[in-house]
Amino acid sequence: MSMKVYEPDELARVAGNKYMGTLVAAKYARELNSLPLGRSPYGGTKLTSVALDALSSGQIDFRIVDRRRGSSD
């Protein structure tokens, strides 16, 4: 079984920088992990690999949302 290696520059091209790429892929992997067990179309493939592949191939659209600040009262 061959394992694909995702280069930081590859993620940076899609997400703006390598750190944002890692965060987006991790968030997407968590979303995939919330799918019901036994119904995953990915079989035995690791969800982090699925998320990194989807991000690097441009299949994930994302936007950055500013955090809402709580009131200081």
Rosetta constraint file for C-alpha pairs under 8 A:
AtomPair CA 6 CA 10 HARMONIC 6.68 0.50
AtomPair CA 6 CA 11 HARMONIC 7.44 0.50
AtomPair CA 6 CA 52 HARMONIC 7.38 0.50
AtomPair CA 7 CA 11 HARMONIC 6.79 0.50
AtomPair CA 8 CA 12 HARMONIC 6.14 0.50
AtomPair CA 8 CA 18 HARMONIC 5.18 0.50
AtomPair CA 9 CA 13 HARMONIC 6.20 0.50
AtomPair CA 9 CA 17 HARMONIC 7.74 0.50
AtomPair CA 9 CA 18 HARMONIC 6.60 0.50
AtomPair CA 10 CA 14 HARMONIC 6.98 0.50
AtomPair CA 10 CA 18 HARMONIC 8.00 0.50
AtomPair CA 10 CA 56 HARMONIC 6.47 0.50
AtomPair CA 11 CA 15 HARMONIC 5.98 0.50
AtomPair CA 11 CA 16 HARMONIC 7.76 0.50
AtomPair CA 11 CA 17 HARMONIC 6.85 0.50
AtomPair CA 11 CA 18 HARMONIC 5.42 0.50
AtomPair CA 11 CA 21 HARMONIC 5.11 0.50
AtomPair CA 11 CA 22 HARMONIC 7.48 0.50
AtomPair CA 11 CA 55 HARMONIC 7.34 0.50
AtomPair CA 11 CA 56 HARMONIC 5.89 0.50
AtomPair CA 12 CA 16 HARMONIC 4.87 0.50
AtomPair CA 12 CA 17 HARMONIC 3.87 0.50
AtomPair CA 12 CA 18 HARMONIC 4.46 0.50
AtomPair CA 12 CA 19 HARMONIC 7.77 0.50
AtomPair CA 12 CA 20 HARMONIC 7.60 0.50
AtomPair CA 12 CA 21 HARMONIC 6.21 0.50
AtomPair CA 13 CA 17 HARMONIC 6.99 0.50
AtomPair CA 14 CA 21 HARMONIC 7.26 0.50
AtomPair CA 14 CA 55 HARMONIC 7.15 0.50
AtomPair CA 14 CA 56 HARMONIC 6.45 0.50
AtomPair CA 14 CA 58 HARMONIC 6.79 0.50
AtomPair CA 15 CA 20 HARMONIC 5.87 0.50
AtomPair CA 15 CA 21 HARMONIC 4.95 0.50
AtomPair CA 15 CA 24 HARMONIC 7.90 0.50
AtomPair CA 16 CA 20 HARMONIC 6.75 0.50
AtomPair CA 16 CA 21 HARMONIC 7.35 0.50
AtomPair CA 17 CA 21 HARMONIC 6.30 0.50
AtomPair CA 18 CA 22 HARMONIC 6.23 0.50
AtomPair CA 19 CA 23 HARMONIC 6.31 0.50
AtomPair CA 20 CA 24 HARMONIC 6.07 0.50
AtomPair CA 21 CA 25 HARMONIC 6.11 0.50
AtomPair CA 21 CA 55 HARMONIC 7.59 0.50
AtomPair CA 22 CA 26 HARMONIC 6.08 0.50
AtomPair CA 23 CA 27 HARMONIC 6.13 0.50
AtomPair CA 24 CA 28 HARMONIC 6.18 0.50
AtomPair CA 24 CA 55 HARMONIC 7.86 0.50
AtomPair CA 24 CA 62 HARMONIC 7.71 0.50
AtomPair CA 25 CA 29 HARMONIC 6.09 0.50
AtomPair CA 25 CA 48 HARMONIC 7.12 0.50
AtomPair CA 25 CA 51 HARMONIC 5.14 0.50
AtomPair CA 25 CA 52 HARMONIC 5.53 0.50
AtomPair CA 25 CA 55 HARMONIC 6.46 0.50
AtomPair CA 26 CA 30 HARMONIC 6.28 0.50
AtomPair CA 26 CA 48 HARMONIC 6.87 0.50
AtomPair CA 26 CA 51 HARMONIC 7.26 0.50
AtomPair CA 27 CA 31 HARMONIC 6.40 0.50
AtomPair CA 28 CA 32 HARMONIC 6.25 0.50
AtomPair CA 28 CA 51 HARMONIC 5.92 0.50
AtomPair CA 29 CA 33 HARMONIC 6.08 0.50
AtomPair CA 29 CA 47 HARMONIC 5.47 0.50
AtomPair CA 29 CA 48 HARMONIC 5.39 0.50
AtomPair CA 29 CA 50 HARMONIC 7.52 0.50
AtomPair CA 29 CA 51 HARMONIC 5.41 0.50
AtomPair CA 30 CA 34 HARMONIC 6.42 0.50
AtomPair CA 31 CA 35 HARMONIC 7.20 0.50
AtomPair CA 32 CA 47 HARMONIC 6.78 0.50
AtomPair CA 33 CA 47 HARMONIC 7.07 0.50
AtomPair CA 35 CA 39 HARMONIC 7.29 0.50
AtomPair CA 35 CA 40 HARMONIC 6.78 0.50
AtomPair CA 36 CA 40 HARMONIC 7.13 0.50
AtomPair CA 42 CA 47 HARMONIC 7.79 0.50
AtomPair CA 42 CA 50 HARMONIC 7.84 0.50
AtomPair CA 45 CA 49 HARMONIC 7.10 0.50
AtomPair CA 45 CA 50 HARMONIC 7.05 0.50
AtomPair CA 46 CA 50 HARMONIC 6.46 0.50
AtomPair CA 47 CA 51 HARMONIC 6.06 0.50
AtomPair CA 48 CA 52 HARMONIC 6.11 0.50
AtomPair CA 49 CA 53 HARMONIC 6.02 0.50
AtomPair CA 50 CA 54 HARMONIC 6.10 0.50
AtomPair CA 51 CA 55 HARMONIC 6.12 0.50
AtomPair CA 52 CA 56 HARMONIC 6.01 0.50
AtomPair CA 53 CA 57 HARMONIC 6.07 0.50
AtomPair CA 54 CA 58 HARMONIC 6.26 0.50
AtomPair CA 54 CA 59 HARMONIC 5.03 0.50
AtomPair CA 54 CA 60 HARMONIC 6.10 0.50
AtomPair CA 55 CA 59 HARMONIC 5.86 0.50
AtomPair CA 55 CA 60 HARMONIC 5.36 0.50
